[in-house]
């Protein structure tokens, strides 16, 4: 069974010492391709460099997470433009709005989000999107640009069916993480996945974040320090998504992998 992890923060410092082993565990678990998320200028550069070291297996996005929007400078757009010219960079993002913590001022987040959408429209690349506690403004901005965008995915979706349908109506794909495994917080997304058509659904870990709460790292052979999530848990997340959508897990793996390749415009890895 093959899986594709569309959201892996593999440049995170917690992977610095054992990334090779992390990738080996992912391969052993059937994770054939991974998309490394760029979250600011430095991390986007690192994501591209890492993907370039693993052609055909790793790809990268380039962008500024809304938390990092305040670091977007006059030179940042040229850096993103240069990164986007590399074959392993396949999307603009992570970008969007996060009004939950407001690590960057909301007005700055909105301005930087719009610049990302303009760049994605110009370069004809899909956008890798983040939204938290900002649905209304996020949707308003996105709607203004949607006709000019080739594609977009609401990454790490954690909300309910109503918001899922709103994003589907905007023509977005939706990425689901191990949040669905959380008995405390996951009910909304468990309900939401039932309204997402198979051809719009993708699966991701968002590692090292969001370790599924029903996983004991020690029992599955993972390092227990910091309870770090890893791409090798894609099958675990996929089984949960299959359960709550009422789909066969093998069919889900095949379809979500096909959808991911079509969305990011990449080929299957050579065997």
C-alpha positions in Angstrom: 0.0 0.0 0.0 1.4 3.4 -1.0 1.0 6.7 0.8 2.0 10.3 0.0 2.6 12.7 2.9 1.7 16.2 1.5 2.8 18.1 4.6 6.0 17.2 6.3 8.2 19.7 8.2 11.4 17.7 7.7 13.6 20.8 8.1 12.5 21.1 11.7 15.3 21.0 14.2 14.0 17.8 15.8 14.9 15.9 12.6 18.4 17.2 12.4 20.2 14.2 13.9 18.3 11.3 12.4 16.6 12.4 9.2 18.1 9.5 7.3 16.4 7.0 9.7 13.1 9.0 9.5 13.1 8.6 5.8 14.0 4.9 6.0 11.1 4.4 8.4 8.8 6.2 6.0 9.9 4.1 3.1 9.4 0.9 5.1 5.8 2.1 5.9 5.0 2.6 2.3 5.4 6.4 2.1 6.7 6.8 -1.4 6.8 10.6 -1.7 6.8 13.5 0.7 6.3 17.3 0.4 8.5 19.3 2.6 6.8 22.5 3.9 8.5 25.9 3.6 7.4 28.2 6.4 9.7 31.2 6.0 12.6 32.3 3.9 15.2 30.2 5.6 13.0 27.1 6.0 11.9 27.3 2.3 15.5 27.4 1.2 16.3 24.4 3.4 13.2 22.6 2.1 14.3 23.1 -1.5 17.8 21.9 -0.8 16.6 18.8 1.0 14.2 17.9 -1.8 17.0 18.4 -4.3 19.0 15.7 -2.5 16.1 13.2 -3.0 14.9 13.8 -6.5 11.6 12.2 -7.3 10.9 11.3 -3.7 11.0 14.6 -1.9 9.4 17.9 -3.1 9.1 21.3 -1.5 6.9 24.2 -1.0 8.1 27.8 -0.7 6.3 30.4 1.5 5.8 32.2 4.8 3.5 30.6 7.4 1.2 33.4 8.8 3.1 33.3 12.1 6.2 34.3 10.1 4.5 37.0 7.9 6.2 39.8 9.9 9.6 38.5 8.6 8.5 38.9 4.9 10.8 41.6 3.5 11.3 43.4 0.2 13.7 40.7 -0.8 11.5 37.8 0.2 9.4 37.7 -3.0 12.5 37.4 -5.2 13.7 34.6 -3.0 10.4 32.8 -3.4 10.4 33.4 -7.1 13.9 32.0 -7.4 13.0 28.9 -5.4 9.8 28.4 -7.4 12.0 28.1 -10.6 13.5 24.9 -9.2 11.9 21.7 -10.4 11.5 20.3 -6.8 9.5 23.3 -5.6 5.9 22.5 -6.6 3.7 24.9 -4.6 3.6 28.4 -3.0 3.1 28.3 0.7 2.6 27.6 3.5 0.5 30.8 3.5 -2.7 32.0 4.9 -4.1 33.5 8.1 -3.8 32.5 11.7 -5.7 34.8 14.1 -5.5 32.3 17.0 -2.1 33.5 18.2 -1.4 36.5 16.0 2.4 36.0 16.1 2.3 38.4 13.2 -0.2 41.3 13.2 -3.4 40.4 11.3 -2.9 43.3 8.7 0.6 42.0 8.0 -0.7 38.5 7.6 -3.3 39.6 5.1 -0.9 41.6 3.0 1.6 38.8 2.8 -1.1 36.2 2.1 -2.2 38.4 -0.9 1.4 38.6 -2.2 1.6 34.8 -2.1 -1.6 34.4 -4.0 -0.5 36.9 -6.6 2.8 35.1 -7.0 1.1 31.7 -7.2 -1.3 33.0 -9.9 1.6 34.5 -11.9 3.7 31.4 -11.7 0.8 29.0 -12.2 1.6 27.0 -9.1 -0.9 25.6 -6.5 -1.0 27.2 -3.1 -0.5 25.3 0.2 -2.9 27.0 2.6 -3.2 27.5 6.4 -6.2 28.9 8.3 -6.9 29.1 12.0 -9.6 31.2 13.6 -9.7 33.3 10.5 -12.2 31.5 8.2 -14.2 34.5 7.1 -11.3 36.8 6.2 -9.4 33.9 4.7 -12.3 33.0 2.5 -12.8 36.6 1.4 -9.2 37.1 0.3 -9.0 33.7 -1.3 -12.3 34.2 -3.2 -10.9 37.4 -4.8 -8.0 35.5 -6.3 -9.5 32.0 -6.8 -10.2 32.4 -10.5 -6.5 33.2 -11.1 -5.2 30.2 -9.1 -4.5 26.8 -10.6 -5.2 25.0 -7.4 -5.2 25.2 -3.6 -5.3 22.9 -0.6 -6.5 23.7 2.8 -3.7 22.0 4.7 -4.1 20.5 8.1 -7.9 20.9 8.1 -9.3 20.6 11.7 -12.8 22.0 11.4 -16.3 20.8 10.7 -18.5 20.0 7.6 -19.8 23.5 7.1 -16.3 25.0 6.7 -15.2 22.0 4.7 -18.1 22.6 2.3 -17.2 26.3 2.0 -13.7 25.3 0.9 -15.0 22.7 -1.5 -17.2 25.4 -3.0 -14.1 27.5 -3.5 -12.6 24.7 -5.5 -10.1 23.7 -2.8 -8.6 20.3 -1.9 -8.5 19.4 1.8 -5.6 17.8 3.7 -6.4 15.7 6.8 -3.9 15.0 9.5 -3.7 12.8 12.6 -6.0 15.3 14.3 -8.7 12.9 13.2 -7.4 10.4 15.7 -7.9 12.7 18.7 -10.9 11.7 20.8 -10.9 15.1 22.6 -10.7 17.4 19.6 -11.2 15.4 16.4 -15.0 15.0 16.2 -15.5 18.0 13.9 -13.0 16.8 11.3 -14.4 13.2 11.6 -17.7 14.6 10.6 -16.2 16.8 7.9 -14.3 14.0 6.0 -17.7 12.5 5.1 -18.5 15.4 2.9 -15.1 15.6 1.1 -15.2 13.9 -2.3 -12.4 11.3 -2.8 -11.0 13.5 -5.6 -10.5 16.4 -3.3 -9.0 14.6 -0.2 -5.3 14.2 0.6 -3.6 12.9 3.8 -0.6 14.3 5.7 1.2 14.1 9.0 2.3 17.8 9.5 5.2 16.2 11.3 6.8 16.7 13.8 3.6 18.2 15.0 0.3 16.5 15.7 1.4 13.1 16.8 -1.8 11.1 16.8 -3.0 10.9 20.4 -3.8 7.2 20.1 -0.2 6.3 19.2 2.3 5.2 21.8 5.7 6.1 20.1 7.6 3.4 22.0 5.1 0.7 20.9 5.6 1.5 17.2 9.4 1.8 17.4 9.6 5.6 17.4 11.9 7.8 19.5 9.9 8.8 22.6 11.7 12.2 23.1 9.3 15.1 22.5 6.6 12.8 21.2 7.6 13.6 17.7 5.3 12.8 14.8 6.9 11.1 11.7 5.9 10.3 8.1 5.9 6.6 8.9 2.6 7.1 10.7 0.8 7.9 7.5 -0.7 4.4 7.4 -2.1 4.9 10.9 -3.7 8.2 9.9 -4.9 6.8 6.6 -6.7 3.9 8.4 -8.5 6.5 10.6 -9.5 8.6 7.6 -10.7 5.4 5.8 -12.8 4.4 8.9 -14.5 7.8 9.2 -15.2 8.1 5.5 -16.5 4.5 5.2 -13.9 3.8 2.5 -11.6 0.8 2.0 -8.1 1.8 3.2 -6.4 0.4 0.1 -8.7 2.4 -2.2 -8.1 5.5 0.0 -4.3 5.1 -0.3 -4.5 4.7 -4.0 -6.9 7.6 -4.6 -5.3 10.1 -2.3 -1.9 9.3 -3.8 -3.2 9.9 -7.3 -4.9 13.1 -6.2 -1.7 14.4 -4.6 0.3 13.7 -7.7 -2.2 15.5 -9.9 -2.5 18.4 -7.5 1.3 19.0 -7.3 1.9 18.0 -10.9 4.5 15.3 -10.1 5.2 11.9 -11.5 5.3 8.6 -9.5 8.9 7.7 -8.4 10.8 5.4 -10.6 11.1 1.9 -9.2 
